[in-house]
Amino acid sequence: MSSLLEIGPGRWAHASGALWLPDPRTLLIADAHLGYGWAQRRRGELGPVADKDIAARLTHLLDELQPRELVFLGDVVHAPYPSAEERRLIVDVFTRMAARANLVLVRGNHDRGLTRDFGYPLVTEWRAPGLLAAHGDRLPPVNDEHLVLGHFHPVLTPRDAAGARRRLPVFTWTEHTTILPAFSPFAAGADLHKHFTAELAIALGSGQVCIAACTGQRVARLPFRRPGVK
C-alpha cells in the first residue's frame, strides 16, 4: 500500500482524501469546512478547536506532490458568515496555499458569503480535459466528461475483531463519476451501506461502484457491492 492509488485514467486517490491529477498537476479536495471548530463553539459545543490541522495537512500535501493548482471543491468554509476567529484561520489557509499554488474555489452550499467576506472569486465548476468537477449539491450537465464531486461525505464503518468500529473516509467511483471523501476530519460522513440514497445513485450513474478507503497514511481499494437505494 502507498499514499497514492490510481482509480481511473489520470486520476489518483491520495491517502489524505485529495484527488491528484498528475497532468495538469492539480490537487482537488472537497468539503474542507474551514472554521468548523470555531463555528461549533459558537453553537454551544465545547470540543477542541483543531482546525489548524487542515493547514498542516495541506502543507504536507503540497510539499509531497508540488501541484501547480489547488482546487477546493465546495463547502470550503463551514459557516456561511464566519466569526473573527474563523476569518483569521480561513485567511491564513488561503494565504499560505495561494503562495504555493494557483488557488481555485468552487462554490458549495456552505459558501454563500465567501466572495464578499474574503475577496476570492468563486466558480461553479472546474474543468480539465475529459473531466468536470463541481461540488455536488447540484449536478451539472455533462457529455463525455468524467464527473468529480464532493458533497456526499462517503464513509464506511467496519467492525474489527474486537467489535470496535472505525469510520473510514472513502473514495467512491464508477466509470462516470468520482466522489471524494470530505477533507475535513469533522465531517460526520454518510455510511455507504446505510445511506446509499437515490441522489447518490443518480450522481454515480450506472455500473459497478468501487471504493478505496483512506487513513491519512495509506489508501487501499476495498470490495463493495452497490446496495439498494434508500
N, C-alpha and C positions, 0 to 999 in steps of 0.2 A: 504494500500500500504506500501511497505517497500523498503529497499535498495537492496534486492535480490528477484529474481523471477526464479523459475525452468522452463526452457524452453525445457528440454529433460532429459533423464535419466543421472543423474550425472552432468548436465550442468546448471549453474545458471547465469543468466544475472544480472550484478550489475549496480546500478544507475550511476556509473561513465563511463560506456561503456566497462568495462572489463568483461571477461568471467571467472567465478570461477568454478574450478573443485575441490570439496572437497576431492576427492580421485583421484589423488595423491597430494592434497593441492597445486594446481598450479593456478596462475593467468595468463591469456592471454590478452594482449592489442594490438590493431592494429593501425597502422598509427599514431604514436606519432609525427612524423615530428619535432623532436627536432631541435632547432635553426631556426625555421620558421621566427620569428620576425626579427632576425638579417639578415637572408638571403633576406627577402623582403626589408629591409632597404638598402642593397647593390644594389638592383634593382631599387631604387629610391622612394620607398614608405616610408612615414613618420609617419606611425601609431606607437602606443606604443609597446615597446618590453616587452611583458608579458610572455615570455616563462617559467620563473621560476614557474609559476602557475602549470605546469605539474609536477615538482618535488614535490611540496606540495601535489598535488592530489595523486601522487604515494605513498608518505609517509603516508598519511591518509589511503590509501587502505591497505598498509602493516600493519599498526597499527590495523586496523579493522579485517583483515582476517588471518594474520600471515601465509602467504604462505611459503612453502619450496622453490618454484621455481617461477620465474617471466619470462614470455616469451614475448618478443617484436616481434609481428607477422608482421614484414616487414614495410618498409618505417619508419625505426627507426629514421633516420635523414631526414631533408628536402633537404638540398643542398648536392650533392654528394661530393663536395670538400669544406668543411666549412672554414670560416674565423677564425681568432684567437678568436674573441668574441664567435662565435658559438662553437668552440672547448672547451673553458672553461666551457660553460654551459653543453655541452654533457658529458664531462669527469666528471663533478660534479654529474650529474644524475647517470651515470654508477657507479661511486664510491660509492655513497650513497646507491643505490639499491643493488649492489653486496655485501655490508656489511650486508644486511638484508636477502637476499635470493639468491639462485643459479640463475645466470643471463644467459638467452638463447636469442640469437639474430638470428632471421630468416631473411634471405635476402629478401628485396623488391626491386622494380625497382628504388628507390631513393638511394639505399645503396651501390653504386658501389665502393666508396672509403673508406668504413667503416673499412675494415680489415686492410688496410695499415695505415690509419690515427690513429687508436685507439688501435690496438693490440688485439681486441676481435675477436675470431673466429666466423664466420657466418655459419649457417647451412641452407639448402634449405627447410627443413621441420622439424616438431617436432611431436612425437608420444606418445600416451598413449594407454592403452588397449582399442581397439574399436574406436579409434579416430586418425585422421591425420590432422595436422594443417600446412598450408602453407600461403604465402602472398596472392596469388590470381591473380597476373598478368599472371601467367602460372598455369594451373590446373594440379595437379599431378594425376597419375593413382591411383585409389582406388578400393578396392574389397568390403568388407562388412564394411569398416570403415566409421564412420561419419566424414565428411569433415568440418573443421573450417577455414574460410578465413577472410581476411581484404580486402583492396584494393578498394572496391566499394563505401565506404563512404555513406551508405544509410541514408536518412533523409526523414521526412515528413514536410510539411509546412502548417499546418492547420490554418484556419482563425477563430478568436474569434468573439464574438457577436458584438464587436465594429468595426469589419472589419480589425483588425490588424493581421498580420501574424507572426508566430514564427516558427523558424526552430528547429525541434526536431530530434536529432540523434536516430536511431532505430536499434535494433537487428532484423535481418531478417532470417527466418529459414524455412526449410522443414524437412521431415523425413530424408533426405540425407545430408543436408548441413546447417551450421550456418554461417552467415556473420555478422561480428562485425561492429559496428559504428566506425568511426575514433575517437581515443582518443584525438587527437589534437583539441582544441577549434577553430582553424583557418581553418580547412579543410572545404571547401565550402559545400561539400555534394551533392549528386545526389538524387533529389526527386523521390521516387518510382513511383508516379503517372505519372510523366513526362518522366522519364528516365529508364523505365524497358526495358533494352536493351537485345539483343539476347545473349550477353556474360553473362549477369546476369542470364538470364533464364537457360542457359546451366550450370552455376555454381550451381544454386539452384536445378536443376533436376526437376523431375515431382512431382505432388502432391500439396497439399494445402500450400500456403505461409502464414506464421504467422509473426507478428511483435510485438515488445514491445518498447515503447519509454522510453528514459532515460533522466532525467533532472539534474543529479548530486546528487539529494537527494532522488528521487523516480524512480522506474521503473515499468511500467504498460503495460499490453497487450492491444492492440487496434484492432478493427476489420479491416480487409483488404481483398480485393479481387484481385487476380492476374490480372493485366491489360494486354492489348495486347502488344506484343513485338514491340519495336521501331526499 
